[in-house]
Amino acid sequence: MQALPARDSWRMFANTYLVTAFNPKGILFFVAFLPQFVSPAAPPTPQLWLLSVTFVIVAAFNAMFYTLSAARMRRWLRTLRVQAHFGRVTGSP
């Protein structure tokens, strides 16, 4: 399997970002979840920005972890030994 050119990778990233950012379920989640952590004694806008940025950073690290794990698992699953064990466990040839 060949790697995508950098331009296609960025286009895929941008498309995924836009789809995720404008997902109504995600918007509803933030509208319902974040305000409960905002202190009424302080201005809400900086608090909401901080909470949002923190969430995005944690989500990015989570996605990066899954991506790196999947890449490692992919290499591991391609070995003949693992494929043979997998075939025995699942009953496939």
FIVEX-193824 format. One record per atom (N, C-alpha, C): chain; residue in three letters; x, y, z; residue number from 1. Coordinates in steps of 0.05 Angstrom, whole numbers. Example, Ala and Ser with C-alpha at 12.3 -4.5 7.8 and 13.67 -1.06 7.14 Angstrom:
BEGIN
{node "A"; "ALA"; {264; -114; 156}; 1} {node "A"; "ALA"; {246; -90; 156}; 1} {node "A"; "ALA"; {264; -66; 156}; 1} {node "A"; "SER"; {257; -45; 142}; 2} {node "A"; "SER"; {273; -21; 143}; 2} {node "A"; "SER"; {258; 1; 157}; 2} 
***
This chain:
BEGIN
{node "A"; "MET"; {17; -23; 0}; 1} {node "A"; "MET"; {0; 0; 0}; 1} {node "A"; "MET"; {18; 25; 0}; 1} {node "A"; "GLN"; {12; 43; -18}; 2} {node "A"; "GLN"; {29; 67; -21}; 2} {node "A"; "GLN"; {17; 90; -4}; 2} {node "A"; "ALA"; {35; 107; 5}; 3} {node "A"; "ALA"; {26; 130; 21}; 3} {node "A"; "ALA"; {14; 151; 2}; 3} {node "A"; "LEU"; {-5; 166; 12}; 4} {node "A"; "LEU"; {-17; 187; -4}; 4} {node "A"; "LEU"; {2; 210; -6}; 4} {node "A"; "PRO"; {1; 225; -29}; 5} {node "A"; "PRO"; {17; 249; -30}; 5} {node "A"; "PRO"; {9; 269; -9}; 5} {node "A"; "ALA"; {27; 287; -1}; 6} {node "A"; "ALA"; {21; 306; 21}; 6} {node "A"; "ALA"; {-3; 322; 15}; 6} {node "A"; "ARG"; {-7; 330; -10}; 7} {node "A"; "ARG"; {-30; 347; -16}; 7} {node "A"; "ARG"; {-57; 332; -11}; 7} {node "A"; "ASP"; {-58; 307; -19}; 8} {node "A"; "ASP"; {-81; 291; -15}; 8} {node "A"; "ASP"; {-86; 286; 15}; 8} {node "A"; "SER"; {-64; 282; 30}; 9} {node "A"; "SER"; {-67; 278; 59}; 9} {node "A"; "SER"; {-79; 302; 72}; 9} {node "A"; "TRP"; {-69; 326; 65}; 10} {node "A"; "TRP"; {-80; 351; 76}; 10} {node "A"; "TRP"; {-109; 355; 68}; 10} {node "A"; "ARG"; {-115; 348; 44}; 11} {node "A"; "ARG"; {-143; 351; 34}; 11} {node "A"; "ARG"; {-161; 333; 50}; 11} {node "A"; "MET"; {-152; 308; 55}; 12} {node "A"; "MET"; {-168; 289; 71}; 12} {node "A"; "MET"; {-171; 299; 100}; 12} {node "A"; "PHE"; {-149; 310; 111}; 13} {node "A"; "PHE"; {-151; 321; 138}; 13} {node "A"; "PHE"; {-170; 344; 139}; 13} {node "A"; "ALA"; {-169; 363; 120}; 14} {node "A"; "ALA"; {-187; 386; 120}; 14} {node "A"; "ALA"; {-216; 377; 117}; 14} {node "A"; "ASN"; {-221; 358; 100}; 15} {node "A"; "ASN"; {-248; 348; 96}; 15} {node "A"; "ASN"; {-258; 335; 122}; 15} {node "A"; "THR"; {-242; 319; 134}; 16} {node "A"; "THR"; {-250; 306; 159}; 16} {node "A"; "THR"; {-255; 327; 181}; 16} {node "A"; "TYR"; {-238; 347; 182}; 17} {node "A"; "TYR"; {-241; 368; 202}; 17} {node "A"; "TYR"; {-268; 383; 198}; 17} {node "A"; "LEU"; {-274; 390; 173}; 18} {node "A"; "LEU"; {-299; 405; 168}; 18} {node "A"; "LEU"; {-323; 388; 174}; 18} {node "A"; "VAL"; {-323; 363; 166}; 19} {node "A"; "VAL"; {-346; 345; 172}; 19} {node "A"; "VAL"; {-349; 343; 202}; 19} {node "A"; "THR"; {-328; 339; 217}; 20} {node "A"; "THR"; {-329; 337; 246}; 20} {node "A"; "THR"; {-338; 363; 259}; 20} {node "A"; "ALA"; {-327; 385; 250}; 21} {node "A"; "ALA"; {-333; 411; 263}; 21} {node "A"; "ALA"; {-362; 419; 259}; 21} {node "A"; "PHE"; {-374; 411; 237}; 22} {node "A"; "PHE"; {-402; 419; 232}; 22} {node "A"; "PHE"; {-422; 397; 237}; 22} {node "A"; "ASN"; {-413; 376; 251}; 23} {node "A"; "ASN"; {-431; 354; 258}; 23} {node "A"; "ASN"; {-450; 364; 280}; 23} {node "A"; "PRO"; {-476; 363; 276}; 24} {node "A"; "PRO"; {-495; 373; 296}; 24} {node "A"; "PRO"; {-492; 359; 323}; 24} {node "A"; "LYS"; {-485; 334; 323}; 25} {node "A"; "LYS"; {-482; 320; 349}; 25} {node "A"; "LYS"; {-459; 331; 364}; 25} {node "A"; "GLY"; {-437; 337; 351}; 26} {node "A"; "GLY"; {-414; 349; 364}; 26} {node "A"; "GLY"; {-420; 376; 375}; 26} {node "A"; "ILE"; {-435; 392; 360}; 27} {node "A"; "ILE"; {-442; 419; 369}; 27} {node "A"; "ILE"; {-460; 417; 393}; 27} {node "A"; "LEU"; {-480; 399; 393}; 28} {node "A"; "LEU"; {-498; 395; 416}; 28} {node "A"; "LEU"; {-482; 386; 440}; 28} {node "A"; "PHE"; {-463; 369; 436}; 29} {node "A"; "PHE"; {-446; 359; 458}; 29} {node "A"; "PHE"; {-433; 383; 472}; 29} {node "A"; "PHE"; {-420; 400; 456}; 30} {node "A"; "PHE"; {-406; 423; 468}; 30} {node "A"; "PHE"; {-425; 442; 482}; 30} {node "A"; "VAL"; {-448; 447; 469}; 31} {node "A"; "VAL"; {-467; 465; 481}; 31} {node "A"; "VAL"; {-478; 454; 507}; 31} {node "A"; "ALA"; {-481; 428; 509}; 32} {node "A"; "ALA"; {-492; 416; 534}; 32} {node "A"; "ALA"; {-470; 411; 555}; 32} {node "A"; "PHE"; {-446; 404; 546}; 33} {node "A"; "PHE"; {-426; 394; 564}; 33} {node "A"; "PHE"; {-409; 417; 576}; 33} {node "A"; "LEU"; {-400; 435; 560}; 34} {node "A"; "LEU"; {-381; 455; 570}; 34} {node "A"; "LEU"; {-392; 475; 590}; 34} {node "A"; "PRO"; {-416; 485; 587}; 35} {node "A"; "PRO"; {-426; 506; 605}; 35} {node "A"; "PRO"; {-426; 497; 635}; 35} {node "A"; "GLN"; {-429; 472; 640}; 36} {node "A"; "GLN"; {-430; 463; 668}; 36} {node "A"; "GLN"; {-403; 467; 682}; 36} {node "A"; "PHE"; {-382; 471; 667}; 37} {node "A"; "PHE"; {-356; 476; 679}; 37} {node "A"; "PHE"; {-347; 505; 679}; 37} {node "A"; "VAL"; {-365; 523; 672}; 38} {node "A"; "VAL"; {-359; 551; 671}; 38} {node "A"; "VAL"; {-368; 564; 697}; 38} {node "A"; "SER"; {-350; 579; 709}; 39} {node "A"; "SER"; {-356; 593; 734}; 39} {node "A"; "SER"; {-371; 618; 728}; 39} {node "A"; "PRO"; {-393; 623; 742}; 40} {node "A"; "PRO"; {-409; 647; 737}; 40} {node "A"; "PRO"; {-394; 672; 747}; 40} {node "A"; "ALA"; {-374; 669; 764}; 41} {node "A"; "ALA"; {-360; 691; 776}; 41} {node "A"; "ALA"; {-339; 704; 756}; 41} {node "A"; "ALA"; {-333; 690; 735}; 42} {node "A"; "ALA"; {-313; 699; 716}; 42} {node "A"; "ALA"; {-326; 702; 688}; 42} {node "A"; "PRO"; {-313; 717; 670}; 43} {node "A"; "PRO"; {-324; 719; 643}; 43} {node "A"; "PRO"; {-325; 692; 629}; 43} {node "A"; "PRO"; {-347; 685; 617}; 44} {node "A"; "PRO"; {-350; 658; 606}; 44} {node "A"; "PRO"; {-334; 653; 580}; 44} {node "A"; "THR"; {-330; 673; 564}; 45} {node "A"; "THR"; {-316; 668; 538}; 45} {node "A"; "THR"; {-288; 657; 541}; 45} {node "A"; "PRO"; {-271; 668; 557}; 46} {node "A"; "PRO"; {-244; 656; 560}; 46} {node "A"; "PRO"; {-245; 627; 571}; 46} {node "A"; "GLN"; {-263; 623; 590}; 47} {node "A"; "GLN"; {-266; 596; 601}; 47} {node "A"; "GLN"; {-275; 576; 580}; 47} {node "A"; "LEU"; {-294; 584; 564}; 48} {node "A"; "LEU"; {-304; 565; 543}; 48} {node "A"; "LEU"; {-282; 560; 522}; 48} {node "A"; "TRP"; {-266; 581; 516}; 49} {node "A"; "TRP"; {-244; 576; 497}; 49} {node "A"; "TRP"; {-224; 557; 509}; 49} {node "A"; "LEU"; {-217; 561; 534}; 50} {node "A"; "LEU"; {-197; 544; 547}; 50} {node "A"; "LEU"; {-207; 515; 547}; 50} {node "A"; "LEU"; {-232; 511; 555}; 51} {node "A"; "LEU"; {-244; 484; 556}; 51} {node "A"; "LEU"; {-244; 471; 528}; 51} {node "A"; "SER"; {-252; 487; 508}; 52} {node "A"; "SER"; {-253; 477; 481}; 52} {node "A"; "SER"; {-226; 469; 470}; 52} {node "A"; "VAL"; {-206; 487; 474}; 53} {node "A"; "VAL"; {-179; 481; 465}; 53} {node "A"; "VAL"; {-167; 457; 479}; 53} {node "A"; "THR"; {-173; 455; 505}; 54} {node "A"; "THR"; {-163; 431; 520}; 54} {node "A"; "THR"; {-175; 406; 509}; 54} {node "A"; "PHE"; {-201; 407; 503}; 55} {node "A"; "PHE"; {-215; 383; 492}; 55} {node "A"; "PHE"; {-203; 376; 465}; 55} {node "A"; "VAL"; {-198; 395; 448}; 56} {node "A"; "VAL"; {-187; 390; 421}; 56} {node "A"; "VAL"; {-159; 378; 423}; 56} {node "A"; "ILE"; {-142; 388; 442}; 57} {node "A"; "ILE"; {-115; 378; 445}; 57} {node "A"; "ILE"; {-116; 349; 455}; 57} {node "A"; "VAL"; {-133; 343; 474}; 58} {node "A"; "VAL"; {-135; 316; 484}; 58} {node "A"; "VAL"; {-146; 297; 462}; 58} {node "A"; "ALA"; {-165; 307; 447}; 59} {node "A"; "ALA"; {-176; 290; 425}; 59} {node "A"; "ALA"; {-155; 285; 404}; 59} {node "A"; "ALA"; {-138; 305; 398}; 60} {node "A"; "ALA"; {-117; 302; 378}; 60} {node "A"; "ALA"; {-97; 281; 387}; 60} {node "A"; "PHE"; {-89; 282; 413}; 61} {node "A"; "PHE"; {-71; 262; 423}; 61} {node "A"; "PHE"; {-83; 234; 423}; 61} {node "A"; "ASN"; {-109; 233; 429}; 62} {node "A"; "ASN"; {-123; 207; 428}; 62} {node "A"; "ASN"; {-123; 196; 399}; 62} {node "A"; "ALA"; {-129; 213; 380}; 63} {node "A"; "ALA"; {-130; 204; 352}; 63} {node "A"; "ALA"; {-102; 196; 343}; 63} {node "A"; "MET"; {-81; 211; 352}; 64} {node "A"; "MET"; {-54; 204; 345}; 64} {node "A"; "MET"; {-46; 177; 357}; 64} {node "A"; "PHE"; {-55; 172; 381}; 65} {node "A"; "PHE"; {-49; 146; 394}; 65} {node "A"; "PHE"; {-62; 123; 378}; 65} {node "A"; "TYR"; {-87; 127; 370}; 66} {node "A"; "TYR"; {-100; 106; 355}; 66} {node "A"; "TYR"; {-87; 102; 327}; 66} {node "A"; "THR"; {-79; 124; 315}; 67} {node "A"; "THR"; {-66; 122; 289}; 67} {node "A"; "THR"; {-39; 107; 291}; 67} {node "A"; "LEU"; {-23; 114; 310}; 68} {node "A"; "LEU"; {3; 100; 314}; 68} {node "A"; "LEU"; {-1; 71; 322}; 68} {node "A"; "SER"; {-21; 66; 338}; 69} {node "A"; "SER"; {-27; 38; 346}; 69} {node "A"; "SER"; {-36; 22; 322}; 69} {node "A"; "ALA"; {-53; 34; 306}; 70} {node "A"; "ALA"; {-62; 19; 282}; 70} {node "A"; "ALA"; {-39; 14; 262}; 70} {node "A"; "ALA"; {-21; 33; 260}; 71} {node "A"; "ALA"; {2; 28; 242}; 71} {node "A"; "ALA"; {19; 5; 252}; 71} {node "A"; "ARG"; {23; 4; 278}; 72} {node "A"; "ARG"; {39; -17; 290}; 72} {node "A"; "ARG"; {25; -44; 287}; 72} {node "A"; "MET"; {-1; -44; 293}; 73} {node "A"; "MET"; {-17; -68; 290}; 73} {node "A"; "MET"; {-18; -78; 261}; 73} {node "A"; "ARG"; {-18; -60; 243}; 74} {node "A"; "ARG"; {-19; -67; 214}; 74} {node "A"; "ARG"; {6; -83; 207}; 74} {node "A"; "ARG"; {29; -73; 216}; 75} {node "A"; "ARG"; {55; -87; 210}; 75} {node "A"; "ARG"; {54; -114; 224}; 75} {node "A"; "TRP"; {45; -115; 248}; 76} {node "A"; "TRP"; {44; -140; 263}; 76} {node "A"; "TRP"; {25; -160; 250}; 76} {node "A"; "LEU"; {2; -151; 242}; 77} {node "A"; "LEU"; {-18; -169; 230}; 77} {node "A"; "LEU"; {-10; -180; 203}; 77} {node "A"; "ARG"; {9; -167; 190}; 78} {node "A"; "ARG"; {18; -176; 164}; 78} {node "A"; "ARG"; {38; -200; 166}; 78} {node "A"; "THR"; {48; -206; 189}; 79} {node "A"; "THR"; {67; -228; 191}; 79} {node "A"; "THR"; {52; -254; 187}; 79} {node "A"; "LEU"; {66; -273; 175}; 80} {node "A"; "LEU"; {54; -299; 168}; 80} {node "A"; "LEU"; {46; -314; 194}; 80} {node "A"; "ARG"; {62; -312; 214}; 81} {node "A"; "ARG"; {56; -326; 239}; 81} {node "A"; "ARG"; {29; -316; 251}; 81} {node "A"; "VAL"; {26; -290; 252}; 82} {node "A"; "VAL"; {1; -279; 263}; 82} {node "A"; "VAL"; {-23; -286; 245}; 82} {node "A"; "GLN"; {-19; -285; 219}; 83} {node "A"; "GLN"; {-41; -292; 201}; 83} {node "A"; "GLN"; {-49; -322; 204}; 83} {node "A"; "ALA"; {-29; -339; 209}; 84} {node "A"; "ALA"; {-35; -367; 213}; 84} {node "A"; "ALA"; {-51; -371; 239}; 84} {node "A"; "HIS"; {-43; -358; 260}; 85} {node "A"; "HIS"; {-58; -360; 286}; 85} {node "A"; "HIS"; {-86; -348; 282}; 85} {node "A"; "PHE"; {-88; -326; 269}; 86} {node "A"; "PHE"; {-113; -313; 264}; 86} {node "A"; "PHE"; {-132; -332; 248}; 86} {node "A"; "GLY"; {-121; -345; 228}; 87} {node "A"; "GLY"; {-136; -364; 212}; 87} {node "A"; "GLY"; {-146; -387; 229}; 87} {node "A"; "ARG"; {-129; -397; 247}; 88} {node "A"; "ARG"; {-138; -419; 264}; 88} {node "A"; "ARG"; {-160; -411; 283}; 88} {node "A"; "VAL"; {-158; -387; 294}; 89} {node "A"; "VAL"; {-177; -378; 314}; 89} {node "A"; "VAL"; {-204; -372; 301}; 89} {node "A"; "THR"; {-203; -360; 277}; 90} {node "A"; "THR"; {-228; -352; 264}; 90} {node "A"; "THR"; {-240; -374; 246}; 90} {node "A"; "GLY"; {-224; -395; 241}; 91} {node "A"; "GLY"; {-233; -417; 224}; 91} {node "A"; "GLY"; {-232; -411; 194}; 91} {node "A"; "SER"; {-216; -390; 187}; 92} {node "A"; "SER"; {-213; -384; 158}; 92} {node "A"; "SER"; {-187; -397; 149}; 92} {node "A"; "PRO"; {-185; -402; 123}; 93} {node "A"; "PRO"; {-161; -416; 112}; 93} {node "A"; "PRO"; {-136; -400; 114}; 93} 
***
